[in-house]
């Protein structure tokens, strides 16, 4: 594949053109070539990197984590332990968020169950929120 404009790179990677520019601005992509009229031109390697970033975002990695992962991905001398450390840390954060969401779900389920949902003004949901 020869170099392609941002719209085609975005389409092939599943990332919007706005996000392509954002990722480039963050330094997640190396500076891309430009035509004489200033249009960005992306290589297959750039599109592959954009797919990598999109997949990492789909898994919920932060931009800082993605920057580190992209750097490790391009470093053929990397230690997989470095990658695993990032993934394990992220997994721990996900588990904490899941536990917090489950707690919220239990509480809200209980409050909804306790609320009569009729024409009376008393409401355990509002009472709990007002605490």
SEMARKE-639700 format. One record per atom (N, C-alpha, C, O): residue in one letter; z, y, x. Coordinates in steps of 0.2 Angstrom, whole numbers, padded with zeros to 4 digits, always signed. Last residue first. Example, Ala and Ser with C-alpha at 12.3 -4.5 7.8 and 13.67 -1.06 7.14 Angstrom:
<rolos>
S+0035-0011+0064
S+0036-0005+0068
S+0039+0000+0064
S+0040+0006+0067
A+0039-0028+0066
A+0039-0022+0062
A+0039-0016+0066
A+0042-0017+0071
</rolos>
This chain:
<rolos>
X+0261+0059-0145
X+0267+0058-0141
X+0267+0061-0134
X+0271+0061-0130
X+0249+0061-0152
X+0254+0067-0151
X+0260+0065-0147
X+0263+0070-0145
X+0244+0048-0152
X+0241+0053-0148
X+0245+0059-0147
X+0245+0062-0142
X+0253+0042-0162
X+0253+0040-0155
X+0250+0045-0150
X+0252+0046-0144
X+0249+0049-0173
X+0256+0050-0171
X+0257+0048-0163
X+0260+0051-0159
X+0236+0046-0175
X+0238+0053-0173
X+0245+0053-0170
X+0246+0057-0165
X+0239+0032-0178
X+0234+0034-0172
X+0236+0041-0170
X+0237+0042-0164
X+0247+0032-0189
X+0250+0030-0183
X+0245+0032-0177
X+0248+0032-0171
X+0247+0044-0201
X+0242+0040-0197
X+0246+0039-0190
X+0247+0043-0186
X+0249+0052-0217
X+0252+0049-0211
X+0247+0044-0208
X+0244+0040-0211
X+0242+0056-0228
X+0241+0060-0222
X+0244+0056-0216
X+0242+0058-0210
X+0232+0045-0238
X+0239+0048-0236
X+0238+0051-0230
X+0234+0049-0226
X+0221+0038-0241
X+0221+0045-0243
X+0227+0048-0241
X+0228+0055-0242
X+0219+0026-0228
X+0219+0028-0235
X+0219+0036-0236
X+0218+0039-0231
X+0222+0019-0216
X+0215+0022-0217
X+0214+0024-0225
X+0208+0023-0227
X+0233+0013-0211
X+0231+0011-0217
X+0224+0014-0219
X+0220+0010-0223
X+0235+0008-0194
X+0233+0013-0199
X+0230+0011-0205
X+0226+0006-0205
X+0237-0004-0187
X+0243-0001-0191
X+0241+0005-0195
X+0245+0006-0200
X+0224-0006-0182
X+0227-0011-0186
X+0233-0008-0190
X+0233-0010-0196
X+0223+0005-0173
X+0219+0004-0179
X+0221-0001-0184
X+0221+0000-0190
X+0234+0001-0164
X+0234+0007-0168
X+0229+0007-0174
X+0231+0009-0180
X+0228-0011-0159
X+0235-0011-0162
X+0235-0005-0167
X+0237-0006-0173
X+0217-0006-0153
X+0216-0011-0158
X+0222-0011-0162
X+0222-0012-0168
X+0222+0003-0143
X+0218+0006-0149
X+0217+0001-0154
X+0218+0002-0160
X+0229-0007-0135
X+0232-0002-0138
X+0229+0001-0144
X+0232+0002-0150
X+0218-0015-0131
X+0223-0018-0134
X+0227-0013-0138
X+0229-0014-0144
X+0210-0005-0124
X+0207-0009-0130
X+0213-0012-0134
X+0213-0011-0140
X+0218-0001-0114
X+0216+0004-0119
X+0213+0000-0125
X+0215+0002-0131
X+0218-0013-0107
X+0224-0011-0109
X+0223-0005-0115
X+0226-0005-0120
X+0204-0015-0104
X+0207-0020-0108
X+0214-0017-0111
X+0215-0018-0117
X+0203-0003-0095
X+0199-0004-0101
X+0202-0009-0106
X+0203-0008-0112
X+0211-0008-0085
X+0213-0002-0088
X+0210-0002-0095
X+0212+0000-0100
X+0204-0019-0080
X+0211-0020-0083
X+0213-0014-0087
X+0216-0014-0092
X+0193-0013-0076
X+0192-0018-0082
X+0199-0019-0085
X+0200-0019-0091
X+0198-0005-0065
X+0195-0002-0071
X+0194-0006-0077
X+0196-0004-0083
X+0201-0016-0057
X+0206-0011-0059
X+0204-0007-0065
X+0208-0006-0070
X+0189-0022-0054
X+0194-0026-0058
X+0200-0021-0061
X+0202-0022-0066
X+0183-0011-0048
X+0180-0014-0054
X+0185-0017-0058
X+0186-0016-0064
X+0190-0011-0036
X+0190-0005-0040
X+0188-0007-0047
X+0190-0005-0052
X+0187-0024-0031
X+0194-0022-0033
X+0194-0016-0037
X+0198-0016-0042
X+0173-0022-0029
X+0175-0027-0033
X+0183-0026-0036
X+0184-0026-0042
X+0174-0013-0018
X+0171-0010-0025
X+0173-0015-0030
X+0175-0013-0036
X+0180-0021-0008
X+0183-0015-0010
X+0181-0012-0017
X+0185-0011-0022
X+0169-0030-0007
X+0176-0032-0009
X+0180-0026-0012
X+0184-0027-0017
X+0159-0022-0002
X+0158-0025-0009
X+0165-0028-0011
X+0166-0027-0017
X+0164-0018+0010
X+0162-0013+0005
X+0162-0016-0002
X+0165-0013-0007
X+0166-0031+0016
X+0171-0026+0015
X+0170-0021+0010
X+0174-0020+0006
X+0153-0035+0017
X+0157-0039+0013
X+0163-0034+0011
X+0166-0034+0006
X+0147-0027+0027
X+0145-0027+0020
X+0150-0030+0015
X+0151-0027+0010
X+0155-0031+0037
X+0155-0024+0035
X+0153-0023+0028
X+0155-0019+0024
X+0152-0044+0039
X+0159-0042+0037
X+0159-0035+0035
X+0163-0034+0030
X+0139-0044+0044
X+0140-0045+0037
X+0147-0044+0035
X+0148-0042+0029
X+0135-0032+0056
X+0140-0038+0054
X+0140-0038+0047
X+0142-0033+0043
X+0119-0027+0061
X+0125-0026+0057
X+0129-0033+0057
X+0126-0038+0058
X+0107-0026+0067
X+0112-0029+0071
X+0119-0028+0068
X+0124-0029+0071
X+0098-0020+0058
X+0098-0028+0059
X+0103-0031+0063
X+0104-0037+0063
X+0101-0008+0048
X+0103-0010+0054
X+0103-0018+0055
X+0108-0021+0052
X+0098-0007+0034
X+0092-0005+0039
X+0094-0007+0047
X+0090-0007+0051
X+0110-0010+0029
X+0104-0014+0027
X+0098-0013+0032
X+0094-0017+0034
X+0118+0000+0033
X+0119-0007+0035
X+0113-0011+0034
X+0111-0015+0038
X+0113+0011+0026
X+0113+0011+0033
X+0114+0004+0036
X+0111+0002+0041
X+0115+0006+0013
X+0108+0007+0015
X+0108+0007+0023
X+0103+0005+0026
X+0129+0006+0013
X+0125+0000+0012
X+0118+0001+0015
X+0115-0004+0018
X+0132+0020+0015
X+0134+0015+0020
X+0130+0009+0019
X+0128+0006+0024
X+0126+0025+0003
X+0124+0027+0009
X+0126+0022+0015
X+0122+0021+0019
X+0134+0018-0006
X+0127+0016-0006
X+0124+0019+0001
X+0120+0015+0004
X+0146+0024-0005
X+0145+0017-0003
X+0138+0015-0002
X+0136+0011+0002
X+0142+0037-0009
X+0145+0036-0002
X+0144+0028+0000
X+0142+0027+0006
X+0139+0034-0022
X+0134+0036-0018
X+0136+0036-0010
X+0132+0034-0006
X+0147+0018-0027
X+0147+0026-0027
X+0141+0028-0022
X+0138+0023-0018
X+0141+0005-0037
X+0143+0007-0031
X+0142+0015-0031
X+0138+0018-0034
X+0136-0001-0049
X+0142+0003-0049
X+0144+0006-0043
X+0149+0009-0042
X+0125-0009-0050
X+0131-0013-0049
X+0137-0008-0048
X+0143-0010-0047
X+0116+0001-0051
X+0117-0004-0057
X+0123-0007-0056
X+0126-0009-0061
X+0116+0006-0038
X+0119+0010-0043
X+0120+0006-0050
X+0125+0007-0053
X+0110-0005-0032
X+0117-0004-0030
X+0120+0001-0035
X+0126+0000-0037
X+0097-0004-0038
X+0101-0010-0039
X+0108-0009-0037
X+0113-0011-0041
X+0093+0009-0033
X+0094+0008-0040
X+0098+0002-0041
X+0102+0002-0046
X+0093+0006-0019
X+0098+0011-0021
X+0099+0010-0029
X+0104+0010-0031
X+0082-0004-0019
X+0089-0005-0016
X+0094-0001-0019
X+0099-0003-0021
X+0072+0005-0023
X+0074-0001-0027
X+0081-0004-0025
X+0085-0005-0029
X+0071+0013-0012
X+0073+0016-0019
X+0075+0010-0024
X+0080+0011-0028
X+0067+0004-0002
X+0074+0008-0002
X+0076+0010-0009
X+0082+0010-0010
X+0054+0002-0008
X+0059-0003-0007
X+0066-0001-0006
X+0071-0003-0009
X+0049+0015-0006
X+0049+0012-0013
X+0054+0006-0013
X+0058+0005-0017
X+0049+0016+0008
X+0052+0020+0004
X+0054+0018-0003
X+0059+0018-0006
X+0040+0005+0011
X+0047+0005+0013
X+0051+0010+0009
X+0057+0008+0008
X+0028+0010+0006
X+0031+0004+0002
X+0038+0004+0005
X+0042+0002+0000
X+0030+0028+0006
X+0028+0022+0008
X+0031+0016+0004
X+0035+0017+0000
X+0026+0044-0002
X+0031+0038-0001
X+0027+0032+0001
X+0022+0030-0002
X+0024+0061+0000
X+0020+0054+0000
X+0025+0049+0002
X+0028+0049+0007
X+0025+0076-0009
X+0028+0071-0005
X+0024+0065-0006
X+0020+0063-0011
X+0014+0090-0006
X+0017+0085-0010
X+0019+0079-0006
X+0017+0077-0001
X+0009+0101+0002
X+0016+0100+0001
X+0019+0094-0003
X+0025+0094-0004
X-0004+0101+0005
X-0002+0106+0000
X+0005+0105-0002
X+0008+0108-0007
X-0005+0091+0014
X-0006+0098+0017
X-0004+0103+0011
X-0002+0109+0013
X+0008+0080+0010
X+0001+0082+0010
X+0001+0089+0013
X+0006+0092+0013
X+0022+0073+0019
X+0019+0078+0014
X+0012+0079+0015
X+0009+0079+0021
X+0033+0060+0022
X+0027+0064+0024
X+0025+0068+0018
X+0027+0066+0012
X+0051+0061+0020
X+0045+0058+0019
X+0039+0063+0021
X+0040+0069+0021
X+0066+0057+0029
X+0061+0062+0027
X+0054+0059+0026
X+0052+0056+0030
X+0073+0042+0023
X+0071+0046+0028
X+0066+0052+0026
X+0063+0051+0020
X+0085+0042+0009
X+0078+0041+0012
X+0077+0045+0018
X+0079+0050+0018
X+0097+0047+0009
X+0097+0040+0008
X+0090+0038+0010
X+0089+0032+0011
X+0099+0061+0009
X+0098+0058+0016
X+0098+0050+0015
X+0098+0046+0020
X+0100+0068-0002
X+0107+0065+0001
X+0106+0062+0007
X+0110+0060+0011
X+0087+0071-0004
X+0091+0076-0002
X+0098+0074+0000
X+0101+0077+0005
X+0083+0058-0009
X+0080+0061-0003
X+0085+0066+0000
X+0086+0067+0006
X+0090+0058-0021
X+0092+0053-0015
X+0089+0055-0009
X+0092+0054-0003
X+0083+0068-0027
X+0090+0068-0026
X+0092+0064-0020
X+0096+0066-0016
X+0070+0063-0028
X+0072+0069-0024
X+0079+0070-0023
X+0081+0072-0017
X+0073+0052-0037
X+0070+0051-0030
X+0071+0057-0026
X+0073+0057-0020
X+0078+0059-0048
X+0083+0055-0044
X+0080+0053-0037
X+0083+0053-0032
X+0066+0064-0052
X+0071+0069-0051
X+0077+0065-0046
X+0079+0068-0042
X+0058+0053-0055
X+0056+0057-0049
X+0062+0062-0047
X+0063+0063-0042
X+0069+0038-0058
X+0066+0044-0060
X+0064+0049-0054
X+0067+0049-0049
X+0065+0022-0053
X+0070+0028-0052
X+0066+0034-0055
X+0060+0034-0053
X+0058+0011-0052
X+0062+0011-0058
X+0067+0017-0057
X+0072+0017-0061
X+0048+0010-0042
X+0055+0008-0040
X+0060+0008-0046
X+0066+0006-0046
X+0036+0013-0048
X+0037+0007-0044
X+0044+0005-0043
X+0046-0001-0042
X+0039+0026-0052
X+0038+0021-0057
X+0039+0014-0054
X+0041+0010-0057
X+0042+0033-0040
X+0047+0032-0045
X+0045+0027-0050
X+0050+0023-0052
X+0029+0032-0034
X+0035+0029-0031
X+0041+0028-0036
X+0044+0023-0036
X+0022+0039-0044
X+0020+0032-0043
X+0026+0029-0039
X+0028+0023-0041
X+0028+0052-0042
X+0027+0049-0049
X+0026+0041-0048
X+0029+0037-0052
X+0026+0055-0028
X+0032+0054-0031
X+0032+0050-0038
X+0037+0046-0039
X+0011+0046-0022
X+0015+0052-0024
X+0022+0050-0027
X+0023+0044-0029
X+0010+0035-0008
X+0009+0037-0015
X+0013+0043-0016
X+0018+0044-0013
X+0002+0027+0006
X+0007+0032+0004
X+0005+0034-0003
X-0001+0035-0005
X-0004+0011+0003
X-0004+0017+0006
X+0001+0022+0003
X+0004+0020-0002
X+0000-0006+0004
X+0000+0000+0000
X+0000+0006+0004
X+0004+0007+0009
</rolos>
